């Protein structure tokens, strides 16, 4: 909250809150469109997207590998367990 109570600052603060509200409303539309587009993707398209993201982020993943190794291994183990259950 702004400690200044002059009309200029009050109007500016109201404008800022209005802008944030419009961004939030717009973001919900973006999420809805993202969900719609993702639901239309084939498995092959999804895998291509995943591999493209992996290529883009691979340098960062390599730099942080030691920091997150235990967490990633635990995730992979859980994923393998879940996949094995699907296979049964």
Protein Blocks (a to p, Z undefined) as FASTA:
>chain_A
ZZbfcfklmmmmmmmmmmmmmmmmmmmmmmmmmmmmmmmpcfklmmmmmmmmmmmmmmmm
mmmmmmmmmmmmmmmmmmmmmmmmmmZZ
